[in-house]
Amino acid sequence: MKKKKEQTKLFFLLIIVAIVILTGLYVFQISEMSRVSYLASSKEIEIDSLKKENSGLKLSISKNKNLVSIEERIKEKGYDKVGKINYMVVSGDTVATNQKN
């Protein structure tokens, strides 16, 4: 009878130890899941930010490509950059007159 009582106590002790261990594992698992979830959400925010930055950079690149191609076409046509501008002074109020003979 005494041996059976000791076995019962040992059995309950093992059950309590198992419950404590399983509870500890559960808490650890929930903690780890929360950490991973937080990291995933922060990475998603970072990805969205990088996507916006990337689209802005693509737009900037396309604008620069257009400017470069325009400059290349201007050089191909033989145009030069404008330096100092000299204006012609016209005396009088009329620029052109109609002279009939």
C-alpha positions as CSV (number, residue, x, y, z in Angstrom):
1,M,0.0,0.0,0.0
2,K,2.8,2.3,0.9
3,K,4.5,1.6,-2.4
4,K,1.3,2.3,-4.3
5,K,1.0,5.7,-2.5
6,E,4.6,6.6,-3.4
7,Q,3.9,5.7,-7.0
8,T,0.8,7.8,-7.0
9,K,2.7,10.8,-5.6
10,L,5.5,10.3,-8.1
11,F,2.9,10.1,-10.9
12,F,1.3,13.4,-9.9
13,L,4.7,15.0,-9.4
14,L,5.6,13.9,-13.0
15,I,2.3,15.3,-14.3
16,I,2.9,18.6,-12.5
17,V,6.5,18.8,-13.9
18,A,5.2,18.0,-17.4
19,I,2.5,20.7,-17.1
20,V,5.1,23.2,-16.0
21,I,7.4,22.3,-18.8
22,L,4.6,22.4,-21.4
23,T,3.4,25.7,-20.0
24,G,6.9,27.1,-20.3
25,L,7.3,25.9,-23.9
26,Y,3.9,27.4,-24.7
27,V,4.9,30.8,-23.3
28,F,8.2,30.6,-25.2
29,Q,6.4,29.7,-28.4
30,I,3.9,32.5,-28.1
31,S,6.7,35.0,-27.3
32,E,8.7,33.8,-30.3
33,M,5.6,34.0,-32.6
34,S,5.0,37.6,-31.4
35,R,8.6,38.5,-32.1
36,V,8.5,37.0,-35.6
37,S,5.2,38.7,-36.3
38,Y,6.6,42.1,-35.2
39,L,9.7,41.6,-37.4
40,A,7.6,40.6,-40.4
41,S,5.4,43.7,-40.0
42,S,8.4,46.0,-39.7
43,K,9.9,44.4,-42.8
44,E,6.7,44.9,-44.7
45,I,6.7,48.6,-43.8
46,E,10.3,48.8,-44.9
47,I,9.5,47.1,-48.2
48,D,6.6,49.6,-48.8
49,S,9.0,52.5,-48.1
50,L,11.6,51.0,-50.5
51,K,9.0,50.5,-53.2
52,K,8.0,54.1,-53.0
53,E,11.6,55.2,-53.1
54,N,12.3,52.9,-56.0
55,S,9.4,54.3,-58.0
56,G,10.6,57.8,-57.4
57,L,14.1,56.8,-58.5
58,K,12.7,55.2,-61.7
59,L,10.8,58.4,-62.5
60,S,13.9,60.4,-61.9
61,I,15.9,58.1,-64.2
62,S,13.3,58.3,-66.9
63,K,13.4,62.1,-66.7
64,N,17.2,62.2,-66.9
65,K,17.2,59.8,-69.8
66,N,14.8,62.2,-71.7
67,L,17.0,65.2,-70.9
68,V,20.1,63.3,-72.1
69,S,18.4,62.2,-75.3
70,I,17.2,65.7,-76.0
71,E,20.7,67.0,-75.4
72,E,22.1,64.4,-77.7
73,R,19.6,65.3,-80.5
74,I,20.5,68.9,-80.1
75,K,24.2,68.2,-80.5
76,E,23.4,65.9,-83.6
77,K,21.6,68.8,-85.2
78,G,24.6,71.0,-84.7
79,Y,23.2,73.5,-82.3
80,D,25.4,75.1,-79.7
81,K,24.7,76.4,-76.2
82,V,23.7,80.0,-76.0
83,G,26.4,82.3,-74.6
84,K,26.0,86.0,-74.5
85,I,23.0,87.4,-76.3
86,N,23.4,90.6,-78.4
87,Y,20.2,92.4,-79.1
88,M,19.7,94.6,-82.2
89,V,18.4,98.1,-81.5
90,V,15.9,99.4,-84.0
91,S,15.3,103.1,-84.2
92,G,11.8,104.4,-84.5
93,D,8.5,102.9,-83.7
94,T,8.1,100.7,-86.8
95,V,9.9,97.5,-87.4
96,A,8.8,97.0,-91.1
97,T,7.3,99.4,-93.6
98,N,5.5,98.8,-96.8
99,Q,7.0,100.9,-99.6
100,K,5.0,101.2,-102.7
101,N,6.5,102.8,-105.8
